[in-house]
């Protein structure tokens, strides 16, 4: 009799313990105690919180929470959607990026306790003299995007005539560069009045680009420009470390002269001009390395290693990306080329006097299925020219014509309506433009 009572008591105790653990797990997903101190609302602390919180959400075991069947299914779908977005946003998918930023916004406002009074600890919005060049640029782009969308950067450059050659201190020749002083002047002229939602969105973007984005170029890459690159100029970290071991005085001179490092190198290509963004920087070589290791990963092109020191791939939006690393290059670097297919018209590309005759000649050359060679320097819009010919003088007027251009990296993703290359064709042919024959052996 005593044994039976003891067994019943043990069973009751186990059931009470299990019920307590289930209730504890249910509350664990929503309760998050934030220990507050002077550094609580800085960007570094917020990034740590977001990383930890998203890791908890994606790794929680939903079967241990004691959910109903309908709630379990809903939570599983949300968990799968989050995991997919966290992976897709690193490939340049703007929709996944927007989803993750909205989630970060909710976590900061509802769980972390970011308010109007403490948000300035992350970025000093109320004290313009403490804002860095990147802070001011982020604010300008955020406000311009409300009106111009992905044309924001282009509109800013056009409005303030920034795409002109200018002399800067320490340089003997003029160059295309946008300086920190110019960004400061634009910020003062615009005199933006930010609401709390605007400030929080800017902080969310800064956290996102440090966590899952492409650092300082994250918003720049999404703009409608011709391309963006990083790590392609400046002194590499390896050189600075060698100098520090042999000649400390020379290193001091480099520091005093503020010679740009490779991680300070950010360039954009706008209307065929390579413009350096002197006010932006990756900060450290480790951050540049992180961007290079993530920016080429779409469709799993393989590992970038010391033996295979470069990768050529495309991003989710069709941009072409080339990444290099030591020892093939002096430092980590990447080149992203974007192709503005929607605006690739011959009237926009060919601008010199007498362009009407040149466009008319191209029209008959293309409609006659002639082999055409387009040559020129980088950024002169050779491929946009080809696409303009294709859309205006082939597809719209005579769909039976088609063209294909084969090279080391296929561009624009312009698929032929009738034909496609298989893997063997792409590896064995070099370049060309083909006529209308369906019997052409290049096509399968």
ZIFENNOR-V89628 format. One record per helix or strand of 3 or more residues. SS is the DSSP state (hx for helix, st for strand). FROM is the first residue (numbers start at 0). TO is the last residue. If there is no record, write none. Layout:
BEGIN
ss = {SS | SS}
from = {FROM | FROM}
to = {TO | TO}
END
This chain:
BEGIN
ss = {hx | hx | hx | hx | hx | hx | hx | hx | st | hx | hx | hx | st | hx | hx | hx | st | st | hx | st | st | st | hx | hx | hx | hx | hx}
from = {1 | 42 | 61 | 68 | 93 | 118 | 127 | 132 | 174 | 179 | 195 | 214 | 226 | 236 | 247 | 261 | 265 | 272 | 284 | 309 | 319 | 332 | 340 | 345 | 354 | 381 | 422}
to = {27 | 58 | 63 | 90 | 111 | 120 | 129 | 158 | 177 | 189 | 210 | 221 | 229 | 245 | 255 | 263 | 269 | 276 | 294 | 313 | 323 | 336 | 342 | 348 | 366 | 394 | 427}
END
